[in-house]
Amino acid sequence: MNVTEQCLICQTNNLCDCRQSLASFFNILKSANNRVLRVKPSSDNDQPKVIGAGIDKLNAYFTETIQIGQIHKAAKLFGYTIKRVFLKDRKPYLVISSDSNQIHLKLSYGETDITGLISNPNKFINWQNYYTFINSVVPKEPILNAKVTRLDLNLDFECSFSALTQMLDIKNKRSSLTFIDESGSRTGLIIGKGNEKIEIYDKAKKENLTDNFTRIELRLGKSKLPSRSIIDIPNMVAAGLHFEGLVGVNTRFTDLPLNTEQSLRLAAFKHNLERDGFYSAKKMMNQSRNFDRDFSKLIKVDNWKIQPSQLFKTKIETFIKPQGVKTWMH
């Protein structure tokens, strides 16, 4: 029986270019391997600093008629700026703003009524300020009866995009994975699809910031929403466990002498880890389903002491129920 051996670098058969130029590759590998093994082992508690958590988007539609005149009257009363704009969907909206606070209200076909809401609660100091602002413009009953269509939750870290992806594994191994590249460099990835997606992206690059800033964003819709009611959102978000699909990990590399095959395997894993992150690197090196066996003596993976789901649960309290402030629900 003929057995075709796969190359550890490109995962193709034994006639690949990697095998044909193996002698020259070993010289490169020697220096690369030394660099890998000099990486300091991570401590069990070593994890990136969390900047904060919030609600990055809340969209909803109104189930009853709100005349545009009511909105103009309320905005004028509170001294808000009101402006008609078109968004990416090429439909007309009213932007109601005051300083950095703003919401978008969707106009009906004839532009006589308001039919929906697009908002970013993070633009407000806390949830109480967000709700108070909406309630000052939109009548109370339509807010109570509105139906949420999309909710984005965010967890922010003070580290680079590459560093964070090297420390994240995915629980659901069947989740789809899409990479986002801009100008030849990787800036984001999307996990999953449909009504529950997680996007991890370089927030610093997107906002032209000088400090490291990477965001994990959980995008929920329809059946995955914690609630369809705007007034129930804060308590449901605070009580739930979100970002459970992600596992924070630290990877340690062995300091023991390696044979040629082990050196090749470790170098390939390290290359994939730096380029695509932990989950993708592990998946690439597990095509024969022997990852645990092949890497048991090469790397050790420790989970973060505090996982993303718990980090979010702790940090979101600052936004939803800030210390010393009674929320509008109480």
C-alpha positions as CSV (number, residue, x, y, z in Angstrom):
1,M,0.0,0.0,0.0
2,N,1.3,3.4,-1.0
3,V,1.4,6.0,1.8
4,T,1.6,9.7,0.9
5,E,3.3,11.7,3.6
6,Q,2.2,15.3,4.1
7,C,4.5,18.3,4.5
8,L,4.2,19.9,8.0
9,I,4.6,23.4,6.5
10,C,2.2,23.5,3.6
11,Q,0.1,20.4,4.3
12,T,0.6,19.1,0.7
13,N,2.2,15.8,-0.5
14,N,5.8,14.8,-0.4
15,L,6.6,16.3,-3.8
16,C,6.0,19.9,-2.7
17,D,8.6,22.6,-3.0
18,C,9.1,22.6,0.7
19,R,10.5,19.1,0.6
20,Q,12.6,19.8,-2.5
21,S,14.3,22.7,-0.8
22,L,14.4,21.1,2.7
23,A,18.2,21.5,3.2
24,S,18.1,25.3,2.8
25,F,15.0,25.4,4.9
26,F,16.8,23.8,7.9
27,N,19.2,26.7,8.0
28,I,16.3,29.2,8.3
29,L,14.6,26.9,10.8
30,K,17.5,26.9,13.1
31,S,17.4,30.6,13.8
32,A,13.6,30.7,13.8
33,N,13.4,27.8,16.2
34,N,15.9,29.5,18.6
35,R,13.7,32.6,18.5
36,V,10.6,30.5,19.3
37,L,12.2,28.8,22.3
38,R,13.4,32.0,23.8
39,V,9.9,33.2,24.2
40,K,9.2,33.6,27.9
41,P,6.6,31.2,29.3
42,S,3.3,32.9,30.2
43,S,2.1,32.8,33.8
44,D,-1.4,31.3,34.4
45,N,-2.7,34.8,35.2
46,D,-1.1,36.5,32.2
47,Q,-3.9,38.1,30.1
48,P,-4.4,41.4,28.3
49,K,-5.8,44.4,30.2
50,V,-9.5,45.1,29.7
51,I,-10.3,48.7,28.8
52,G,-14.0,48.3,29.2
53,A,-17.3,46.9,27.9
54,G,-20.4,48.4,26.5
55,I,-23.3,48.3,24.0
56,D,-22.1,49.4,20.6
57,K,-25.4,49.3,18.7
58,L,-29.1,49.1,19.5
59,N,-31.5,49.1,16.6
60,A,-35.3,48.9,16.9
61,Y,-38.6,49.6,15.0
62,F,-41.6,51.3,16.4
63,T,-45.0,49.5,16.3
64,E,-47.1,52.6,16.4
65,T,-47.2,55.9,14.6
66,I,-44.9,58.8,15.7
67,Q,-45.5,62.0,13.7
68,I,-42.4,63.8,12.7
69,G,-43.8,67.0,14.1
70,Q,-43.6,65.5,17.6
71,I,-39.9,64.9,17.1
72,H,-39.2,68.4,15.9
73,K,-41.1,69.9,18.8
74,A,-39.3,67.9,21.4
75,A,-35.9,68.5,19.9
76,K,-36.5,72.2,19.8
77,L,-37.7,72.2,23.4
78,F,-34.4,70.6,24.6
79,G,-32.2,72.6,22.3
80,Y,-31.1,69.5,20.3
81,T,-29.7,69.7,16.8
82,I,-31.9,68.0,14.2
83,K,-30.7,67.1,10.7
84,R,-31.9,65.0,7.8
85,V,-29.3,62.5,6.5
86,F,-29.0,59.3,4.4
87,L,-27.2,56.3,5.8
88,K,-25.6,53.3,4.1
89,D,-29.0,51.8,3.3
90,R,-29.8,54.9,1.3
91,K,-32.8,55.7,3.3
92,P,-33.6,59.0,5.1
93,Y,-33.1,59.5,8.8
94,L,-33.2,62.3,11.3
95,V,-30.1,62.8,13.4
96,I,-31.0,64.1,16.8
97,S,-27.8,65.3,18.6
98,S,-26.5,67.2,21.6
99,D,-22.8,67.5,21.9
100,S,-21.4,63.9,21.4
101,N,-24.8,62.3,22.1
102,Q,-26.9,61.4,19.1
103,I,-29.5,58.9,17.8
104,H,-30.8,58.2,14.3
105,L,-34.6,58.0,13.7
106,K,-35.8,56.3,10.5
107,L,-38.3,58.2,8.4
108,S,-41.3,56.6,6.7
109,Y,-41.7,56.5,2.9
110,G,-43.5,59.8,2.8
111,E,-41.3,61.3,5.6
112,T,-44.3,62.2,7.7
113,D,-43.6,59.6,10.5
114,I,-40.8,58.0,12.4
115,T,-40.6,54.2,12.1
116,G,-37.4,53.1,13.7
117,L,-34.3,53.8,15.8
118,I,-30.5,53.3,15.1
119,S,-28.3,54.1,18.0
120,N,-25.0,53.6,19.7
121,P,-25.4,53.6,23.5
122,N,-21.7,53.8,24.0
123,K,-21.8,57.4,22.8
124,F,-23.5,58.2,26.1
125,I,-21.9,58.2,29.6
126,N,-24.1,55.3,30.8
127,W,-27.4,53.6,30.0
128,Q,-29.4,56.0,32.1
129,N,-28.2,59.0,30.0
130,Y,-28.9,57.0,26.8
131,Y,-32.5,56.2,27.8
132,T,-33.2,59.6,29.1
133,F,-32.0,61.2,25.8
134,I,-34.3,58.9,23.7
135,N,-37.2,59.5,26.1
136,S,-36.8,63.2,25.8
137,V,-37.4,63.0,22.0
138,V,-39.6,60.0,21.5
139,P,-42.9,59.5,23.4
140,K,-42.9,57.0,26.2
141,E,-45.4,54.5,24.9
142,P,-43.7,53.9,21.5
143,I,-40.4,53.3,23.4
144,L,-42.1,50.8,25.6
145,N,-43.7,48.9,22.7
146,A,-40.6,49.2,20.3
147,K,-39.0,45.9,19.1
148,V,-35.3,45.5,19.2
149,T,-33.8,44.1,15.9
150,R,-30.1,44.2,16.6
151,L,-27.8,44.5,19.6
152,D,-24.0,44.7,19.5
153,L,-22.0,44.1,22.7
154,N,-18.4,45.0,22.9
155,L,-15.4,44.0,25.1
156,D,-12.2,46.1,24.6
157,F,-8.6,45.2,25.3
158,E,-5.4,47.2,25.6
159,C,-3.3,45.1,23.2
160,S,-2.7,44.6,19.5
161,F,-5.0,42.7,17.3
162,S,-2.3,40.1,16.6
163,A,-1.6,39.6,20.3
164,L,-5.2,39.1,21.2
165,T,-6.0,36.6,18.4
166,Q,-3.0,34.5,19.6
167,M,-4.7,34.2,22.9
168,L,-8.2,33.2,21.8
169,D,-9.7,29.8,21.1
170,I,-13.2,29.0,19.9
171,K,-15.4,26.5,21.6
172,N,-17.6,25.7,18.6
173,K,-15.1,24.0,16.3
174,R,-17.7,24.2,13.4
175,S,-17.9,27.9,13.5
176,S,-17.1,29.6,10.2
177,L,-14.1,31.9,10.2
178,T,-13.6,34.9,7.9
179,F,-10.4,37.0,7.9
180,I,-10.4,40.8,7.1
181,D,-7.3,42.2,5.4
182,E,-6.6,45.8,4.6
183,S,-3.7,47.1,2.6
184,G,-1.9,43.8,2.9
185,S,-2.3,43.5,6.7
186,R,-4.8,41.6,8.8
187,T,-7.1,43.8,10.7
188,G,-10.0,41.6,11.8
189,L,-11.8,38.3,11.8
190,I,-15.4,37.2,12.0
191,I,-16.5,34.1,13.8
192,G,-19.9,32.6,13.0
193,K,-22.8,33.9,10.8
194,G,-26.4,34.8,10.9
195,N,-28.0,36.0,14.1
196,E,-24.9,35.5,16.3
197,K,-21.5,36.7,15.1
198,I,-18.3,37.7,16.8
199,E,-16.0,40.2,15.2
200,I,-12.5,40.8,16.5
201,Y,-10.9,43.9,15.0
202,D,-8.1,46.5,15.3
203,K,-10.0,49.3,16.8
204,A,-6.9,51.5,17.0
205,K,-6.4,51.3,13.3
206,K,-10.0,51.9,12.5
207,E,-10.1,55.0,14.7
208,N,-6.5,56.2,13.9
209,L,-5.4,55.8,17.5
210,T,-1.8,55.6,18.6
211,D,-2.3,53.2,21.5
212,N,-3.1,49.5,21.2
213,F,-6.8,48.9,21.2
214,T,-8.6,45.7,20.0
215,R,-12.3,45.2,20.2
216,I,-14.3,41.9,20.4
217,E,-17.9,42.6,19.3
218,L,-20.8,40.2,19.7
219,R,-23.6,40.9,17.2
220,L,-27.0,39.5,18.0
221,G,-30.2,39.5,16.1
222,K,-33.7,37.9,16.2
223,S,-33.8,34.7,18.2
224,K,-30.3,35.4,19.7
225,L,-31.4,38.7,21.3
226,P,-31.5,38.7,25.1
227,S,-34.8,40.7,24.8
228,R,-36.8,42.4,22.1
229,S,-37.8,45.2,24.6
230,I,-35.6,48.3,24.9
231,I,-36.4,48.7,28.6
232,D,-35.5,45.1,29.4
233,I,-32.1,45.2,27.6
234,P,-29.9,46.5,30.5
235,N,-31.1,43.9,33.0
236,M,-31.0,41.0,30.5
237,V,-27.5,42.0,29.3
238,A,-26.2,42.3,32.9
239,A,-27.7,39.0,33.9
240,G,-26.7,36.9,30.9
241,L,-23.5,35.2,29.9
242,H,-22.1,36.6,26.7
243,F,-18.9,35.9,24.7
244,E,-19.1,32.3,26.0
245,G,-18.0,31.0,22.6
246,L,-14.5,32.4,23.2
247,V,-11.8,30.9,25.5
248,G,-8.8,33.0,26.6
249,V,-5.6,31.0,26.5
250,N,-1.8,31.4,27.1
251,T,0.6,29.3,25.1
252,R,3.9,28.2,26.5
253,F,6.7,26.7,24.4
254,T,9.0,23.9,25.5
255,D,12.6,24.6,26.4
256,L,13.6,21.0,25.8
257,P,15.9,19.9,22.9
258,L,13.8,19.0,19.7
259,N,14.4,16.7,16.9
260,T,14.0,17.8,13.3
261,E,10.4,16.7,13.0
262,Q,9.4,18.4,16.2
263,S,11.3,21.6,15.2
264,L,9.4,21.7,11.9
265,R,6.1,21.1,13.6
266,L,6.7,23.8,16.2
267,A,7.9,26.3,13.6
268,A,4.8,25.7,11.4
269,F,2.5,26.2,14.4
270,K,4.3,29.4,15.4
271,H,4.1,30.8,11.9
272,N,0.3,30.1,11.7
273,L,-0.2,31.4,15.3
274,E,1.4,34.8,14.5
275,R,-0.4,35.1,11.2
276,D,-3.9,33.8,11.9
277,G,-4.3,33.4,15.7
278,F,-4.5,30.4,18.0
279,Y,-7.7,28.8,16.8
280,S,-6.7,28.9,13.1
281,A,-3.2,27.6,14.0
282,K,-4.5,24.7,16.0
283,K,-7.0,23.9,13.3
284,M,-4.3,23.9,10.6
285,M,-2.1,21.6,12.6
286,N,-4.9,19.3,13.5
287,Q,-5.9,18.1,10.0
288,S,-4.9,14.6,10.9
289,R,-6.8,15.0,14.2
290,N,-3.6,14.3,16.2
291,F,-2.9,17.8,17.5
292,D,-2.9,16.8,21.2
293,R,-0.5,13.9,20.6
294,D,1.8,15.8,18.2
295,F,2.1,18.9,20.4
296,S,1.9,17.4,23.9
297,K,5.6,17.8,24.5
298,L,6.0,21.0,22.5
299,I,3.5,23.5,23.9
300,K,1.3,23.9,27.0
301,V,-1.9,25.8,26.8
302,D,-3.4,27.4,30.0
303,N,-6.7,29.1,30.2
304,W,-7.0,32.7,31.4
305,K,-7.9,33.0,35.1
306,I,-10.9,35.2,34.1
307,Q,-12.6,34.3,30.8
308,P,-14.1,36.8,28.3
309,S,-17.7,36.1,29.4
310,Q,-16.9,36.9,33.0
311,L,-14.8,40.0,32.0
312,F,-17.8,41.4,30.1
313,K,-20.2,40.6,32.9
314,T,-18.0,42.5,35.4
315,K,-17.2,45.5,33.2
316,I,-20.7,46.1,31.7
317,E,-22.0,46.9,35.2
318,T,-20.0,50.2,35.0
319,F,-22.1,51.3,32.0
320,I,-25.5,49.8,32.9
321,K,-25.4,50.6,36.6
322,P,-22.7,53.1,37.4
323,Q,-21.7,53.3,41.0
324,G,-23.6,56.0,42.9
325,V,-26.2,56.4,40.1
326,K,-29.7,55.2,40.3
327,T,-30.9,53.8,37.0
328,W,-34.1,54.9,35.3
329,M,-35.7,51.5,36.1
330,H,-35.5,52.0,39.9
